Amino acid sequence: MALTWTHKDRGEIRVHEDLEELSIDLVDYIAEMSEASIKEHGAFCIVLSGGSLINLLGKLVETPYNKIVDWAKWYVFWAEERVVSKNHDDSNYKLAKDNLLSKVNVFPRHICSINDTVSGEEAATKYEFAIRQMVKTRTVTASEINDCPKFDLILLGMGSDGHVASLFPNHPALEVKDDWVTYLTDSPKPPPERITFTLPVINSAARVVVVATGESKANAVHLAIDDLPSLERSLSLPARLVQPSSGNLIWFMDKPAGSKLDGFKFPE
Ligand SMILES: O=C1O[C@H](COP(=O)(O)O)[C@@H](O)[C@H](O)[C@H]1O
């Protein structure tokens, strides 16, 4: 059984017994938020990332989810993309397409993938423009408190260095405030060229989920969530900078990833 609690300012924390339990809880949550968003504004604007997170969404293509989710109302975006072609193994679009999107009935015109025929800089500009148009036409909700889009749900993975999307520790992309999308040519993790949502966009979402699994993420989870004696050390940790202004933050993790959290004790 999962251990769940709410941290006073770091959101809801769900530590799962194993990956099977985590993936069921995660897809249940996504299905629930899809229904709620469609009821509220007629669409579900979901933002994906890359990495191991996508495998945990596999159950969405199985019964009952494949039948109960209103796929026709889904609009799919990416929090980040690698500057590679869409059929390259490093492409986040390809990962999601192969494992999820090709197996459900999301309209291809609702899949807002990133242009893979231009430079990272141009692709970032075009992607931001496309999202701005969708905010104008109200497919994507506008934030009530700033100039940003308010996505219904942003799904983020987290690297063992605490990076989220393609926002890496101490990288200047963390400081970008005026653009919704930026690009980098020096990602510490390959491939070096990437496009990423900026922190203001991530923090304007209605809900942000961070998924972390495995022991290699345990220290970053601790630095991202726990109250620390020298908080400054963790302040440039991207995962700690995920702080939705008016939305919800939920952490889904397995026991190894949660093992260094303060007070972590799973019943025997
Ligand atoms: O480079 C990336 O890494 C993170 C973490 O990946 P994981 O495979 O360790 O879960 C991922 O969230 C991000 O989308 C990706 O571009």
The ligand as an SDF file (V2000), in Angstrom:
LIG
                    3D

 16 16  0  0  0  0  0  0  0  0999 V2000
   16.8300   13.6620  -20.1320 O   0  0  0  0  0  0  0  0  0  0  0  0
   15.7990   13.4270  -19.5370 C   0  0  0  0  0  0  0  0  0  0  0  0
   15.8220   12.8610  -18.2980 O   0  0  0  0  0  0  0  0  0  0  0  0
   14.7380   12.9480  -17.3910 C   0  0  0  0  0  0  0  0  0  0  0  0
   14.8200   11.7460  -16.4680 C   0  0  0  0  0  0  0  0  0  0  0  0
   14.7680   10.5600  -17.2420 O   0  0  0  0  0  0  0  0  0  0  0  0
   14.6130    9.1230  -16.5730 P   0  0  0  0  0  0  0  0  0  0  0  0
   14.7210    8.1630  -17.7290 O   0  0  0  0  0  0  0  0  0  0  0  0
   15.7200    8.9890  -15.5830 O   0  0  0  0  0  0  0  0  0  0  0  0
   13.2730    9.0840  -15.9380 O   0  0  0  0  0  0  0  0  0  0  0  0
   13.4050   12.9960  -18.1130 C   0  0  0  0  0  0  0  0  0  0  0  0
   12.3770   13.3190  -17.2180 O   0  0  0  0  0  0  0  0  0  0  0  0
   13.4690   14.0120  -19.2020 C   0  0  0  0  0  0  0  0  0  0  0  0
   12.2170   14.0780  -19.8280 O   0  0  0  0  0  0  0  0  0  0  0  0
   14.5180   13.6350  -20.1980 C   0  0  0  0  0  0  0  0  0  0  0  0
   14.6330   14.5200  -21.2810 O   0  0  0  0  0  0  0  0  0  0  0  0
  1  2  2  0
  2  3  1  0
  2 15  1  0
  3  4  1  0
  4  5  1  0
  4 11  1  0
  5  6  1  0
  6  7  1  0
  7  8  2  0
  7  9  1  0
  7 10  1  0
 11 12  1  0
 11 13  1  0
 13 14  1  0
 13 15  1  0
 15 16  1  0
M  END
$$$$
